[in-house]
């Protein structure tokens, strides 16, 4: 499996199904994956932490 395939495919799968614990995993991986992933993680994390009305 190439690093490109891993970074793209796995990141998308985890972002779609992201529990809070996987969000922490993405923060750790963000520098390797690149700024777009880091931005997605930031928005996902804020949505997870925001109470749902």
FENVENBEL-V396214 format. One record per pair of residues at least 4 apart in sequence whose ideal C-beta (glycine too) atoms are under 6 Angstrom apart, sorted by the first residue. I is the first residue (numbers start at 0). J is the second residue. Records with the same first field share a line. If there is no record, write none. Layout:
I: J  J
This chain:
0: 4  5
2: 6
4: 8
5: 9
6: 10  32
10: 32  36
13: 17  21
14: 39
17: 21  22  43
19: 47
22: 44
25: 40
26: 40
28: 32
29: 36  37  40
32: 36
40: 44
